[in-house]
Amino acid sequence: MERYCEQEKNCLRVYVPRELDHHEADRLKQEADFFIETGQVKTLVFDFAGTEFMDSSGIGVIIGRSRKMGYFGGEVYAEHLSGRILKIFKVSGLHTLIRTSVPKQQKEREGEKHNA
């Protein structure tokens, strides 16, 4: 079973699978919620680097995690959106709920992690 989430301090990075359909959406939701519900996640980053397809259940998972992060006072970002995924974000309205870039401080921290 593939893992979707990786936590570094108070940032949870969710690696969205190549196809985010109903089956994958449910697994991603369960894994992300496990981390979010600890209350230690302040930043959630959806990484769409390898994603080619997302249906309505995927959109629902993204919206649900965004709301859940709002309850805990956190922020949500999406990065590495292909043209197709960006179009889905715009048509569905996700672009109004989720920022499509990661804060500079977070990128710097992750850069330190990868350079270490």
Solvent accessible surface area in square Angstrom, and as a share of the most:
residue,aa,sasa,rsa
1,M,203,0.91
2,E,109,0.49
3,R,160,0.58
4,Y,3,0.01
5,C,8,0.05
6,E,73,0.33
7,Q,59,0.26
8,E,61,0.27
9,K,158,0.67
10,N,64,0.33
11,C,4,0.02
12,L,0,0.00
13,R,21,0.08
14,V,0,0.00
15,Y,87,0.33
16,V,7,0.04
17,P,13,0.08
18,R,137,0.50
19,E,74,0.33
20,L,0,0.00
21,D,45,0.23
22,H,136,0.61
23,H,115,0.51
24,E,35,0.16
25,A,2,0.02
26,D,63,0.33
27,R,55,0.20
28,L,0,0.00
29,K,80,0.34
30,Q,114,0.51
31,E,34,0.15
32,A,0,0.00
33,D,17,0.09
34,F,144,0.60
35,F,30,0.12
36,I,1,0.01
37,E,98,0.44
38,T,76,0.44
39,G,26,0.25
40,Q,121,0.54
41,V,1,0.00
42,K,87,0.37
43,T,17,0.10
44,L,0,0.00
45,V,0,0.00
46,F,0,0.00
47,D,12,0.06
48,F,1,0.01
49,A,75,0.58
50,G,47,0.45
51,T,5,0.03
52,E,88,0.39
53,F,90,0.38
54,M,7,0.03
55,D,44,0.23
56,S,89,0.58
57,S,32,0.21
58,G,0,0.00
59,I,34,0.17
60,G,39,0.38
61,V,11,0.06
62,I,0,0.00
63,I,43,0.22
64,G,20,0.20
65,R,17,0.06
66,S,19,0.12
67,R,158,0.57
68,K,40,0.17
69,M,0,0.00
70,G,50,0.48
71,Y,174,0.66
72,F,79,0.33
73,G,62,0.60
74,G,16,0.15
75,E,76,0.34
76,V,15,0.08
77,Y,7,0.03
78,A,0,0.00
79,E,22,0.10
80,H,109,0.49
81,L,36,0.18
82,S,49,0.31
83,G,60,0.58
84,R,156,0.57
85,I,0,0.00
86,L,64,0.32
87,K,137,0.58
88,I,36,0.18
89,F,0,0.00
90,K,115,0.49
91,V,122,0.70
92,S,46,0.30
93,G,24,0.23
94,L,1,0.00
95,H,83,0.37
96,T,102,0.59
97,L,101,0.50
98,I,3,0.01
99,R,140,0.51
100,T,64,0.37
101,S,66,0.43
102,V,9,0.05
103,P,42,0.26
104,K,146,0.62
105,Q,113,0.50
106,Q,4,0.02
107,K,114,0.48
108,E,88,0.40
109,R,106,0.39
110,E,27,0.12
111,G,29,0.28
112,E,119,0.53
113,K,73,0.31
114,H,133,0.60
115,N,133,0.68
116,A,122,0.95
